[in-house]
Amino acid sequence: MTDAKKQAALDYHAKPIPGKLSVELTKPTATARDLSLAYSPGVAEPVREIARDPENAYRYTGKGNLVAVISDGSAILGLGNLGPLASKPVMEGKGVLFKCFAGINSVDVEVNAESPQAFIDTVARIADTWGGINLEDIKAPECFEIEQALIEQCSIPVFHDDQHGTAIVTAAGMLNALEIAGKRLEEARIVCLGAGAAAIACMKLLVACGARSENLVMLDRRGVIHAGREGLNPHKAVFAVDTDKRTLDDAIDGADVFIGLSGPNLMTAEHMRKMAPNPIVFACTNPDPEIQPDVAREARPDVIMATGRSDYPNQVNNVLGFPFIFRGALDVRATRINEEMKVAAVHALKDLAREPVPQVVLDAYERDHMEFGPEYIIPTPVDVRLLERIPAAVAQAAVDSGVARRPYPAHYPLKTVDDVYGS
């Protein structure tokens, strides 16, 4: 980033008011009566109602439309372990996206915890404050332990977006790319370079969608994760396969799919040439992918390519997932975000990409034409239909799988106060 762009980023966050979020009032406060209702003595009435029935917190407070974005700062973007306070701009930014795309209020919480258990204990004790928890920028393998413990201990949805948001968008794009390439997920040979939180979640979700474990090869810094390797943590061991392949050069030979969640420029043109016909490459490392799209296309003109960048077609962008997944979960007061809800989000995203693209999207991208095909396999973040389709699918899956505490809403997007908070 140039010095000018760095300064522009700093100025954006600092001026005219530091930070990106503020608190707004939702009730009048102009008169003495207003204030007596907002606080003492009027506030005592909803207190009594909530004490009588905790579900009334959704009726008399903002809990039902409030998500906590929580981090320990151990894996901030691609910057590493810089501590909880340094993660605050990112957590505020996540809150901006929640509000902008799904109308969800949020608060950022940075936890200075000396261990995963301390983090778990801290968050679990205050979890009733919110309607949901979005975990963010927590390093692997601790993130797996933290998320699972909080899911078990909390009665609200807990979702680690670095894992599942990436996985949901990747799986949706992958299903479409495979169809365009004339291939089936059940038969595709998939190579995943990277074995962190996002990579493991991606592979698990692809298996849930129909991929076969025996067709998956995952690599970490030491090479292929194979059945003969010692010292694998339990999360990697799930993907250990019986194979004599040891390197990316070995694994990529004849592969249908490459998914990169690792580091820049780790895949070469020679690797591309070894892949099967009509290869699919998701090079998702930001800002520099595992292979540059122009290099990939020069080596293999038949490639279907996706990256994590907004300046190339087919951006794998988490903002296509988490705001709308939480919207659906909150709308039916789900107690968790389960596998059925994630798969529902995958298919809703997949199907939306196959529909005609609205003019507002074409205008935003300064394009005359976009249609389902090799350069349009995933909807764009500015597609206004996301707010209707993804929450609806997630909410229905929550109801069908038994984790919803409210019935399926009559319509999407929800428009009135009673729609969102309940009557």
C-alpha positions in Angstrom: 0.0 0.0 0.0 1.3 3.4 -0.9 2.0 6.1 1.7 -1.0 8.1 0.4 -3.4 5.1 0.7 -2.1 4.3 4.2 -2.8 7.9 5.3 -6.2 7.8 3.7 -7.0 4.6 5.7 -5.8 6.2 8.9 -7.8 9.4 8.2 -10.9 7.5 7.4 -10.8 5.8 10.8 -9.8 9.0 12.7 -11.9 11.8 11.2 -14.2 13.5 11.9 -15.0 11.2 14.9 -12.7 8.3 15.8 -14.1 4.9 15.0 -16.8 3.7 12.6 -19.8 3.0 14.8 -22.0 5.0 17.3 -25.0 4.4 19.5 -28.3 5.8 18.5 -31.5 6.4 20.5 -34.7 4.5 19.4 -37.1 6.3 21.8 -38.0 9.9 22.4 -36.1 11.6 25.3 -37.3 15.2 25.0 -39.5 15.4 28.1 -39.4 14.5 31.7 -42.0 11.8 31.0 -39.9 10.3 28.3 -36.9 10.1 30.7 -39.1 8.6 33.5 -40.1 5.9 31.0 -36.6 5.3 29.7 -35.1 5.0 33.2 -36.5 5.3 36.7 -39.3 4.5 37.5 -40.7 3.2 34.2 -37.8 0.9 33.5 -38.8 -1.3 36.4 -41.8 -2.7 34.5 -39.8 -4.4 31.7 -37.3 -5.6 34.4 -40.1 -7.4 36.2 -41.4 -8.9 32.9 -38.0 -10.2 32.0 -37.5 -11.6 35.5 -40.8 -13.4 35.1 -39.9 -14.8 31.6 -36.4 -14.3 30.1 -37.9 -14.5 26.6 -39.4 -11.0 27.3 -35.8 -9.6 26.9 -36.5 -9.9 23.1 -39.6 -7.8 23.4 -38.4 -5.1 25.8 -34.7 -4.7 24.9 -32.6 -4.7 21.7 -31.2 -8.2 22.4 -33.0 -9.8 19.5 -31.2 -7.6 16.9 -27.8 -7.4 18.6 -24.7 -9.4 17.8 -21.4 -9.3 19.6 -18.3 -9.3 17.4 -15.6 -10.9 19.7 -11.9 -11.5 19.2 -8.7 -12.1 21.2 -6.6 -10.6 18.4 -4.6 -13.7 17.8 -5.0 -13.9 14.1 -5.9 -10.4 12.8 -6.5 -10.5 9.0 -3.2 -11.6 7.6 -1.2 -9.6 10.2 -1.0 -12.3 12.9 -1.2 -12.1 16.7 -1.2 -8.4 17.5 -3.4 -8.6 20.5 -7.0 -7.8 21.3 -6.8 -4.0 21.3 -5.2 -4.0 17.8 -8.2 -6.0 16.6 -10.7 -3.3 17.5 -10.7 -1.6 14.1 -11.5 -4.9 12.4 -14.2 -5.8 14.9 -15.8 -2.3 14.4 -15.6 -2.9 10.7 -17.4 -6.2 11.0 -20.1 -4.2 12.9 -20.4 -1.8 10.0 -21.0 -4.7 7.6 -23.7 -6.2 9.9 -25.6 -2.9 10.0 -25.0 -2.0 6.3 -26.1 -5.3 4.8 -28.5 -6.8 7.3 -29.7 -4.0 9.6 -28.2 -5.8 12.6 -26.8 -3.8 15.5 -23.5 -4.9 16.9 -21.0 -4.3 19.7 -17.3 -5.2 19.4 -15.7 -7.0 22.4 -11.9 -7.5 22.6 -11.0 -10.1 25.2 -7.5 -10.1 26.8 -7.5 -13.7 27.8 -4.4 -15.7 28.9 -5.8 -19.0 27.6 -8.7 -20.4 25.5 -10.5 -21.4 28.7 -10.2 -17.9 30.1 -11.7 -16.6 26.8 -14.5 -19.1 27.0 -15.3 -18.4 30.6 -15.4 -14.6 30.0 -17.6 -14.8 26.9 -20.0 -17.4 28.4 -20.6 -15.3 31.5 -21.8 -12.3 29.4 -23.4 -14.1 26.5 -27.0 -13.4 27.5 -26.4 -9.8 26.7 -26.7 -10.4 23.0 -28.9 -12.2 20.4 -25.8 -13.8 18.8 -22.0 -14.0 18.9 -19.7 -13.6 15.9 -16.2 -14.9 16.7 -13.5 -13.3 14.6 -9.7 -13.4 14.1 -8.9 -16.2 16.6 -6.1 -18.5 15.6 -6.3 -22.2 15.0 -6.4 -24.7 16.6 -7.7 -22.7 19.6 -10.6 -21.3 17.6 -12.1 -24.8 17.3 -12.1 -25.4 21.1 -13.4 -21.9 21.8 -16.3 -22.1 19.3 -17.4 -25.6 20.3 -17.4 -24.8 24.0 -19.3 -21.6 23.5 -21.9 -23.3 21.3 -22.4 -25.9 24.1 -22.6 -23.3 26.9 -24.6 -20.5 25.2 -28.3 -20.5 24.3 -27.7 -18.1 21.4 -26.0 -18.6 18.0 -22.2 -18.7 18.1 -20.5 -18.5 14.7 -16.7 -18.2 13.9 -16.9 -16.4 10.6 -13.3 -17.1 9.6 -14.2 -20.7 9.5 -17.8 -20.9 8.3 -18.4 -17.7 6.4 -15.5 -18.6 4.1 -16.7 -22.2 3.8 -20.2 -21.2 2.9 -19.3 -18.8 0.1 -16.6 -21.2 -1.2 -19.0 -24.1 -1.3 -21.7 -22.1 -3.1 -19.2 -21.0 -5.8 -17.7 -24.4 -6.0 -21.0 -26.1 -6.7 -21.7 -23.7 -9.5 -18.1 -23.9 -10.9 -18.3 -27.7 -11.0 -21.6 -27.6 -12.9 -20.2 -25.2 -15.5 -17.1 -27.4 -15.8 -19.3 -30.5 -16.4 -18.2 -32.2 -13.2 -19.9 -33.6 -10.0 -18.9 -32.8 -6.5 -19.2 -36.5 -5.6 -16.5 -37.4 -8.1 -14.2 -34.3 -8.0 -10.6 -34.7 -6.9 -10.0 -31.7 -4.6 -6.7 -30.3 -3.4 -6.7 -27.8 -0.5 -3.5 -25.9 0.2 -3.8 -24.8 3.8 -5.0 -26.5 7.0 -6.1 -23.6 9.2 -9.5 -22.7 10.5 -11.0 -21.6 7.1 -9.5 -24.6 5.2 -10.7 -27.2 7.6 -14.2 -25.6 7.7 -14.3 -25.5 3.9 -13.5 -29.2 3.5 -16.0 -30.2 6.2 -18.7 -28.2 4.5 -17.9 -29.6 1.1 -18.2 -33.1 2.5 -21.5 -32.1 4.0 -22.6 -31.0 0.5 -21.6 -34.3 -1.1 -17.8 -34.4 -1.6 -16.1 -37.7 -0.7 -13.4 -37.6 1.9 -11.2 -40.0 0.0 -11.1 -37.5 -2.9 -9.7 -34.7 -0.7 -6.1 -34.0 -0.2 -5.1 -31.3 2.3 -1.6 -29.8 2.6 0.0 -27.8 5.4 3.5 -26.4 5.7 4.9 -29.9 6.0 3.1 -31.2 2.9 0.3 -33.7 2.4 -1.7 -34.7 5.5 -1.5 -38.4 5.1 -2.4 -41.4 7.2 1.3 -42.1 8.0 2.0 -38.7 9.5 2.6 -38.3 13.2 1.9 -35.4 15.4 -1.3 -34.3 13.7 -3.8 -32.4 15.8 -7.4 -33.9 15.8 -8.7 -31.3 13.4 -6.1 -32.1 10.7 -6.2 -35.9 11.4 -9.8 -36.0 10.1 -8.4 -35.3 6.7 -5.5 -37.7 6.7 -5.8 -39.9 3.6 -4.0 -43.1 2.6 -1.8 -41.8 -0.2 1.8 -41.8 -1.4 1.5 -38.2 -2.4 3.7 -35.9 -0.3 3.9 -32.5 -2.1 1.7 -30.1 -3.9 3.4 -31.1 -7.1 2.3 -34.7 -6.4 -1.2 -33.9 -5.2 -2.1 -31.4 -8.0 -1.5 -34.0 -10.8 -5.0 -34.8 -12.3 -6.9 -32.7 -9.7 -10.2 -31.2 -10.7 -10.2 -28.5 -8.0 -7.6 -26.4 -6.2 -8.5 -24.4 -3.1 -5.9 -22.1 -1.6 -6.2 -20.8 1.9 -2.5 -20.5 2.6 -0.1 -17.9 1.3 0.8 -15.9 -1.9 2.3 -17.3 -5.0 2.5 -20.9 -3.8 0.9 -22.3 -7.0 2.7 -22.1 -10.3 1.8 -22.3 -14.0 3.4 -25.8 -14.1 1.0 -26.9 -11.3 -1.9 -25.5 -13.4 -0.8 -27.5 -16.5 -0.9 -30.7 -14.4 -4.6 -30.3 -13.4 -7.5 -32.1 -15.1 -9.4 -30.6 -18.0 -11.6 -27.6 -17.0 -9.8 -27.0 -13.7 -11.3 -25.0 -10.9 -9.0 -22.8 -8.9 -10.1 -20.9 -5.8 -7.0 -18.9 -4.8 -8.4 -17.1 -1.8 -5.3 -15.6 0.1 -5.5 -11.8 0.3 -4.2 -9.5 -1.0 -1.9 -11.7 -3.0 -3.5 -15.1 -4.0 -1.7 -18.4 -4.4 -1.6 -17.8 -8.1 -2.4 -14.6 -10.0 -5.4 -15.0 -12.3 -3.5 -13.9 -15.4 -0.8 -16.5 -14.8 -3.5 -19.2 -14.2 -5.4 -18.3 -17.4 -2.3 -18.1 -19.5 -1.3 -21.6 -18.4 -4.9 -23.0 -18.6 -7.4 -21.0 -20.7 -10.1 -23.4 -19.6 -9.7 -22.6 -15.9 -12.6 -21.3 -13.8 -11.0 -18.9 -11.3 -12.1 -17.3 -8.0 -10.0 -15.2 -5.6 -10.6 -13.2 -2.4 -10.1 -9.9 -4.3 -12.8 -7.5 -5.4 -10.8 -6.4 -8.6 -11.3 -9.9 -10.2 -14.4 -11.8 -11.1 -15.8 -14.3 -8.6 -14.8 -12.8 -5.3 -15.0 -15.2 -2.4 -16.3 -12.6 0.1 -17.5 -13.4 3.6 -19.9 -10.5 3.5 -22.1 -12.7 1.2 -22.6 -14.9 4.2 -22.4 -13.8 7.8 -24.8 -10.8 7.8 -27.6 -12.8 6.2 -26.9 -16.0 8.1 -27.2 -14.1 11.4 -30.3 -12.2 10.1 -32.0 -15.5 9.5 -30.9 -17.0 12.8 -32.0 -13.9 14.8 -35.4 -13.8 13.0 -36.4 -17.2 14.4 -34.4 -16.8 17.6 -32.2 -19.8 16.8 -30.3 -21.3 19.7 -27.4 -22.1 17.3 -26.2 -22.0 13.7 -26.1 -25.7 12.8 -24.9 -27.6 9.7 -28.4 -27.6 8.2 -28.5 -23.8 8.3 -25.0 -23.6 6.7 -25.9 -25.9 3.9 -29.2 -24.0 3.3 -27.1 -20.8 3.0 -24.8 -22.5 0.5 -27.7 -23.6 -1.8 -29.4 -20.2 -1.5 -26.2 -18.4 -2.6 -25.6 -21.0 -5.4 -29.2 -20.6 -6.8 -29.1 -16.8 -6.7 -26.1 -16.7 -9.0 -28.1 -18.6 -11.6 -30.8 -15.9 -11.8 -30.8 -12.8 -14.1 -28.6 -10.1 -12.6 -30.5 -6.9 -11.6 -29.7 -3.6 -13.3 -28.5 -2.1 -9.9 -25.8 -4.7 -9.8 -24.7 -4.1 -13.4 -24.6 -0.3 -12.6 -22.5 -0.9 -9.5 -19.9 -2.9 -11.5 -20.2 -0.7 -14.6 -21.1 -3.7 -16.7 -23.6 -4.0 -19.5 -24.1 -7.7 -19.0 -23.4 -10.4 -16.3 -24.8 -13.9 -16.4 -24.2 -17.3 -14.8 -20.9 -18.7 -16.3 -17.2 -19.0 -15.7 -16.8 -15.3 -14.7 -20.0 -15.2 -12.6 -20.4 -18.1 -10.2 -21.1 -16.2 -7.0 -23.5 -13.3 -6.4 -22.0 -9.9 -5.7 -22.2 -8.2 -2.3 -24.3 -5.4 -3.7 -27.1 -7.7 -4.8 -30.1 -6.5 -2.9 -31.7 -10.0 -3.2 -29.3 -11.4 -0.7 -31.3 -10.0 2.2 -34.3 -11.8 1.1 -33.0 -15.2 0.0 -30.2 -16.1 2.4 -32.0 -15.2 5.7 -35.2 -17.0 4.5 -33.3 -20.2 3.7 -31.4 -20.1 7.0 -34.5 -19.3 9.0 -36.4 -22.2 7.4 -33.5 -24.6 8.0 -33.4 -23.5 11.7 -37.2 -24.2 12.0 -36.9 -27.5 10.2 -34.0 -28.7 12.2 -35.5 -27.8 15.6 -33.2 -25.0 16.8 -35.7 -22.1 16.3 -37.7 -20.6 19.1 -40.0 -18.6 16.8 -42.0 -19.8 13.8 -40.8 -19.1 10.3 -41.5 -15.4 9.5 -44.3 -14.7 7.0 -42.1 -12.6 4.7 -38.6 -11.4 4.0 -37.0 -8.9 4.3 -38.5 -8.0 7.7 -39.7 -4.4 7.7 -41.5 -3.5 10.9 -40.4 -3.4 14.5 -42.7 -6.3 15.4 -41.2 -8.3 12.5 -37.7 -8.0 13.9 -38.3 -8.0 17.6 -41.5 -10.0 18.0 -44.9 -8.8 19.1 
